[in-house]
Amino acid sequence: MGTMIQKYKFQEVDFRGEQFKDHTRPLKGNNDLLSLTKPEVILNIHKEYLEAGADLITTNTFNANRISMADYGMENQVYEMNFQSARLARKAHYAFLKIPPGPKTIL
C-alpha cells in the first residue's frame, strides 16, 4: 500500500485535505490519514490490486494506532481511520465482485 501511495507524490496539502487544513502539526507521510482525506485514491489502489489478481487486500491501516498517530497529534482520529479504511476495502471488494449496495451490504 505504501509503495502504491508514493507514486502519487502527495504534498502536505493532500494529507490535510479540507478536514485537517488547520491542524497544528505536519501531516505529510501519514498515509493512514489518506483514507479520510483522499478516499478515492485508497479505493482505486484497492481496485488495482484486485484487478491485478490479488486474492486478498488489506486495509490502509499500517500505523492507525494511538502510539503512531501521537507523532502527528492525530490520536483522536484512530477509530475513524480504521473504520473508513475497512469501509473502503470492503467497497472495493463489492465493486470488484459487482455486488450492488443493498440493505445488508455494509459500506
LINBEL-V777312 format. One record per residue. N is the residue number from 1. OMEGA is omega in whole degrees, -180 to 180 (999 if undefined). Layout:
n:N omega:OMEGA
n:N omega:OMEGA
This chain:
n:1 omega:-178
n:2 omega:179
n:3 omega:179
n:4 omega:179
n:5 omega:-177
n:6 omega:-178
n:7 omega:180
n:8 omega:178
n:9 omega:-180
n:10 omega:176
n:11 omega:-178
n:12 omega:-177
n:13 omega:180
n:14 omega:179
n:15 omega:-178
n:16 omega:-174
n:17 omega:178
n:18 omega:-175
n:19 omega:-172
n:20 omega:-177
n:21 omega:-179
n:22 omega:-180
n:23 omega:-171
n:24 omega:-179
n:25 omega:175
n:26 omega:-178
n:27 omega:-179
n:28 omega:-179
n:29 omega:179
n:30 omega:-174
n:31 omega:-180
n:32 omega:-180
n:33 omega:-179
n:34 omega:174
n:35 omega:177
n:36 omega:-174
n:37 omega:179
n:38 omega:-175
n:39 omega:-179
n:40 omega:179
n:41 omega:179
n:42 omega:177
n:43 omega:-180
n:44 omega:177
n:45 omega:177
n:46 omega:-180
n:47 omega:179
n:48 omega:178
n:49 omega:-179
n:50 omega:180
n:51 omega:178
n:52 omega:176
n:53 omega:179
n:54 omega:177
n:55 omega:178
n:56 omega:174
n:57 omega:178
n:58 omega:179
n:59 omega:177
n:60 omega:-174
n:61 omega:-178
n:62 omega:-179
n:63 omega:-177
n:64 omega:177
n:65 omega:-174
n:66 omega:-177
n:67 omega:-180
n:68 omega:-178
n:69 omega:176
n:70 omega:177
n:71 omega:-178
n:72 omega:-175
n:73 omega:-175
n:74 omega:-178
n:75 omega:-178
n:76 omega:-180
n:77 omega:-175
n:78 omega:-179
n:79 omega:-177
n:80 omega:177
n:81 omega:-179
n:82 omega:-180
n:83 omega:-178
n:84 omega:178
n:85 omega:177
n:86 omega:179
n:87 omega:-180
n:88 omega:178
n:89 omega:180
n:90 omega:179
n:91 omega:178
n:92 omega:179
n:93 omega:178
n:94 omega:180
n:95 omega:-180
n:96 omega:179
n:97 omega:-179
n:98 omega:176
n:99 omega:-178
n:100 omega:175
n:101 omega:179
n:102 omega:-176
n:103 omega:180
n:104 omega:179
n:105 omega:-179
n:106 omega:176
n:107 omega:999
